[in-house]
């Protein structure tokens, strides 16, 4: 009798062990839950925080008599603001700290909220717009840092939803400030881009890109910097300066790929600080692709955008 009881206990323990091992195996094989951005990262207050940070940055640099950093992107987590630099700069003004590579400056939200010197307008970074979320972070990119144009291909509905969000943010968000937008050709009558809610004195239309560019003038500037300051990202976007022409508002031109002029020199009138956004597949320095699942491939920038800006609203 004792033998049967002992056997039953052993079998019971073996069964419990087997079940525990199965549970552990399933948990190990189960993919981790995706990290998503908190509501505070998606709301308007996040753009206010980014704008305040960029203003604090421009003010600190101007007071120190130093050049503005060659910034191409921003990540905001709700607790910190990361500035992504095209070059390497090991010394960052307060309240930022540079990482070991010198390609990322970070400031906590708490540090940015502390009383400090007044900031300056963030005009040099006025075309820094939300491209989507990257895990828990809101990801923004300065479109003017492209060497020529930024093209976004993919399902038409996704591309236009994304473009609508970008245009709306430029015209109504705090970072854009005085930035202007011109919808070119067929996009001037596109209901997605030029529909209700996008009325603005800074929104223009033009029959062609040449006509739109005729309102501006200037020569692209090559960013300065020695060989030691050059990084892979810098090489990908060299040839344009993020600093807007003093006294002139940055301008975003939005054109369909089918109406992008192909002749040589068609973009010569594009000023430093301006940008051309092409909807559809086209030759461009930055070729991005929106997917049906709402993600966005940012190509050479390497930002992993899991939910593009058009899916955030």
Beta strands, then each sheet from edge to edge (+ up, - down):
strand 1: 71-76
strand 2: 80-85
strand 3: 97-98
strand 4: 104-108
strand 5: 128-134
strand 6: 137-142
strand 7: 149-153
strand 8: 180-184
strand 9: 203-206
strand 10: 251-256
strand 11: 275-279
strand 12: 286-290
strand 13: 296-297
strand 14: 304-305
strand 15: 307-308
sheet 1: 3+ 4- 2+ 1- 6+ 5- 15+
sheet 2: 9+ 8+ 10+ 11+ 7+ 12+ 13- 14+
end
